Amino acid sequence: MGKLGYSVHGIGKWHLGHCSWDHTPTKRGFDSFYGYYNGATDYYTKEMGSITYTGFDFRYNTLGSDGKVNDEVLWTANTTYSSFLYTQQAKQVISDHDKTKPLFLYLPMQDPHFPAEVPSQYYDKYEGVVKDKTRRTLLAMVSALDDTVGAVVDTLKDEGLWDNTVFIFFADNGGMLGLFSIGQINWPLRGGKATLWEGGIRSASFIHSPLLQGGNVNSELMHVTDWLPTITHLGACGVEPSNCTGPSFDDIDGVNQWNTIIRESKSARSEFLVNYDQSDNNAAIRMGKWKLLQGNPGRGPWVPPPEINYRQYKEHMSKAGGDPWKFEYGGEMERMSRWASHANKGKIQLYDVESDPYEKNEVSKDNPTVVKTMLERLQVHKDKAVPPGNKDSDPKGNPKYFGGVWTPWLDTC
């Protein structure tokens, strides 16, 4: 977006790597970044820990004229609820923006990710409304998110920018179930985050703009990788249908879906690869209305909200808990990995997720031709897969070597 003349600012969660400074936001096209590098921090203390390392993770970055990252660690933020800080920073960025240039603001909020923490002013709103404390905390966190969204919209209006704004709100995945749940419910969809079920991969989103006709519901096929070419097309060409092509990219998975979003055409894609785990050969692919699962898709319960089935909900939530800072390394994830490696190895499942989005009716035996075609397409994707780049934990990145702060530690990686 910067190459299109936009001022580009990021606020909130990064979680796209920070092994070297070249992997941090202001080396990846942002004019400024305010937030944290890791996947989860404490909402108040701004500390993120694992079994091995613990450190502070909250900063403000800009890029100096010498091409180096100006990294200001924001120690004084260690007592304020993070959503309040993101709201304040977003309002400041909008107010300070040079209105002769367009603005791209990326605001990946922490709410309602774990750990489950929220100020009492939001928790108290649900007094007498939700009796389950875990669910009540989660809903309170969503209310805090709502206030941030409202403040951003109000500031855009106050600064005279709203009438030319396209506001995109979307989730990256379904809620986590099981040991690390903080009350998320994907009902009536099956499964959750880190699985191949619809409850893990299907997410809700909306787009609002004074430039667009509202009130439309769009159920066309779209993948998260489509946002890059779609948003850059929008930034270059505007909202109206035209022959403008926008920026071109090398061979990427995403496709421009803007005409689909504004209901000028059907989806620009007919399929997408859900996932392919090369270590266990578990995979899934979507083609039109069909979704094929190969191997083990992960645990797939249907967990109802407490107001529908409190006993079943509590039974599920009784398995939740544990140390949230050990979620990536704890024994439960290891047990899940071993279970996923051996259970249902090679098993094929087929669902019509248009008529059966809840994935209750497995129909592979009734549709052998569809299964054959989808397995062939899945193999095409597998043949193009590159080896995983996963690396072992590097003790050189321990925050204790950087004043207790999570900090890039390699020149290249």
Long-range contacts (C-beta under 8 A, 24 or more apart in sequence): 1-29, 1-104, 1-231, 1-232, 1-235, 2-29, 2-30, 2-31, 3-247, 4-102, 4-232, 4-235, 4-236, 4-247, 5-101, 5-102, 6-101, 6-102, 6-103, 6-104, 6-235, 7-31, 7-97, 7-98, 7-101, 7-102, 7-103, 7-104, 8-104, 8-106, 9-33, 9-34, 9-93, 9-103, 9-104, 9-105, 9-106, 10-34, 10-35, 10-106, 10-107, 10-108, 11-35, 11-86, 11-89, 11-90, 11-93, 11-105, 11-106, 11-107, 11-108, 12-36, 12-86, 12-106, 12-107, 12-108, 12-109, 12-110, 13-39, 13-108, 13-109, 13-110, 13-113, 14-38, 14-108, 15-39, 18-406, 18-407, 18-408, 19-394, 19-397, 19-408, 19-409, 19-410, 19-413, 20-408, 20-409, 20-410, 20-411, 20-412, 20-413, 21-68, 21-69, 21-408, 22-412, 23-408, 23-413, 24-61, 24-69, 24-408, 25-61, 26-61, 26-62, 26-63, 26-69, 27-63, 27-69, 30-61, 30-106, 31-62, 31-63, 32-60, 32-61, 32-62, 32-93, 33-59, 33-60, 33-61, 34-59, 34-60, 34-61, 34-85, 34-86, 34-89, 35-59, 35-86, 36-110, 36-406, 37-406, 38-406, 39-328, 40-113, 40-114, 40-115, 40-324, 40-325, 40-327, 41-82, 41-110, 42-115, 42-117, 43-81, 43-82, 43-83, 43-110, 43-115, 43-117, 43-118, 44-78, 44-79, 44-80, 44-81, 44-82, 44-117, 45-78, 45-79, 46-74, 46-77, 46-78, 46-82, 48-325, 48-406, 49-325, 50-325, 50-326, 50-328, 50-329, 50-393, 51-326, 51-329, 51-330, 52-329, 52-393, 52-395, 52-398, 53-397, 53-398, 53-399, 53-400, 54-325, 54-399, 55-398, 55-399, 55-400, 55-402, 55-404, 55-405, 55-406, 56-399, 56-404, 56-405, 56-406, 57-405, 57-406, 58-82, 59-405, 71-407, 73-403, 73-405, 81-117, 81-118, 81-119, 81-144, 82-110, 83-109, 83-110, 83-111, 83-144, 83-145, 83-147, 83-148, 86-110, 86-148, 87-147, 87-148, 87-151, 87-152, 90-148, 90-151, 90-152, 90-155, 91-151, 91-152, 91-155, 94-152, 94-155, 94-156, 94-159, 94-161, 95-155, 95-159, 97-159, 97-161, 99-159, 99-160, 99-161, 102-235, 103-161, 104-235, 105-152, 107-148, 107-152, 109-145, 109-148, 111-141, 111-142, 111-144, 111-145, 111-148, 112-138, 112-141, 112-142, 112-145, 112-182, 112-184, 114-176, 114-180, 114-182, 114-324, 114-327, 115-182, 115-324, 116-141, 116-182, 116-183, 117-141, 118-144, 119-144, 130-306, 131-306, 132-183, 132-306, 132-310, 132-313, 132-314, 132-317, 134-181, 134-182, 134-183, 134-317, 134-320, 135-183, 135-185, 135-305, 135-306, 135-313, 136-183, 137-182, 137-183, 138-182, 138-183, 138-184, 139-183, 162-210, 163-210, 163-211, 164-210, 164-211, 165-209, 165-210, 166-207, 166-208, 166-209, 166-211, 166-212, 166-234, 166-239, 167-207, 167-208, 167-209, 168-205, 168-207, 168-227, 168-231, 169-205, 169-206, 169-207, 169-208, 170-203, 170-204, 170-205, 170-206, 170-227, 171-203, 171-204, 171-205, 172-203, 172-224, 173-200, 173-201, 173-203, 174-198, 174-199, 174-200, 174-201, 174-202, 174-203, 175-199, 177-299, 177-301, 177-303, 177-316, 178-299, 178-316, 178-319, 178-320, 178-332, 179-319, 179-320, 179-321, 179-322, 179-330, 179-332, 180-320, 180-322, 180-324, 180-327, 181-316, 181-317, 181-320, 182-320, 183-317, 185-303, 185-304, 185-305, 185-313, 186-303, 187-302, 187-303, 187-304, 187-305, 187-308, 188-302, 188-304, 188-358, 189-302, 189-357, 189-358, 189-359, 190-300, 190-301, 190-302, 190-358, 190-359, 190-360, 191-297, 191-298, 191-299, 191-300, 191-301, 192-303, 194-298, 195-297, 195-298, 195-299, 195-300, 196-274, 196-275, 196-282, 196-284, 196-293, 196-297, 196-298, 197-297, 197-298, 197-300, 197-359, 198-291, 198-353, 198-357, 198-358, 198-359, 199-300, 200-298, 201-274, 202-357, 207-261, 209-239, 211-239, 212-239, 212-262, 216-263, 218-260, 218-261, 218-263, 220-257, 220-260, 220-266, 220-267, 221-267, 221-269, 221-270, 221-271, 221-272, 221-286, 221-288, 222-257, 222-260, 222-267, 222-269, 223-253, 223-254, 223-269, 223-272, 225-252, 225-253, 225-254, 225-272, 226-254, 226-255, 226-256, 226-257, 226-268, 226-269, 227-254, 228-252, 228-254, 229-254, 229-255, 229-256, 229-257, 230-254, 230-256, 230-257, 230-258, 230-261, 233-258, 234-258, 271-377, 273-378, 273-381, 276-378, 276-381, 276-382, 276-385, 278-385, 278-387, 278-388, 279-341, 279-388, 280-340, 280-341, 280-345, 281-345, 281-346, 282-340, 283-378, 283-382, 285-374, 285-377, 285-378, 285-381, 286-353, 287-373, 287-374, 287-377, 289-352, 289-353, 289-354, 289-355, 290-350, 290-351, 290-352, 290-353, 290-367, 290-370, 290-374, 291-350, 291-351, 291-352, 291-353, 291-359, 292-348, 292-349, 292-350, 292-364, 292-371, 292-374, 292-375, 292-378, 293-347, 293-348, 293-349, 293-350, 293-351, 294-346, 294-347, 294-348, 294-375, 294-378, 295-344, 295-345, 295-346, 295-347, 296-339, 296-340, 296-341, 296-343, 296-344, 296-345, 296-347, 297-349, 298-336, 298-340, 299-336, 300-359, 302-358, 348-375, 350-374
